[in-house]
Amino acid sequence: MAESGAGPARYALPRDTLLVRGPDRKTWLDGLLTNLVTDVQPGRGGYGLLLTKQGKIVTDAFLVDNGRELFVGVPPATVTRSVNCSTATW
């Protein structure tokens, strides 16, 4: 929903969130997203496309780094579809 008034409009996009943790989280995601994840710094975000191992586009994704974990926002049902196919296919 857009907010009116001074400042930029904000929209809430329907998104499911993947939480990625671990010391290799950025390098692991670098192989899955078109965004250079290793360049995303804590407190910052990014946008890219989620790809299969063959390089086919699955969906778009927003990425936010809080310094400990990465939040990957994808359209609803994308997570269920992809995870059911096994993360090995990503």
Buried (B, 14 or more C-beta within 10 A) or exposed (E): EEEEEEEEEEEEEEBEEBEBEEEEBBEBBBEBBBBEBEEBEEEEBBEBBBBEEEEEEBBBBBBBBEEEBBBBBBBEEBBEEBEEEEEEEB
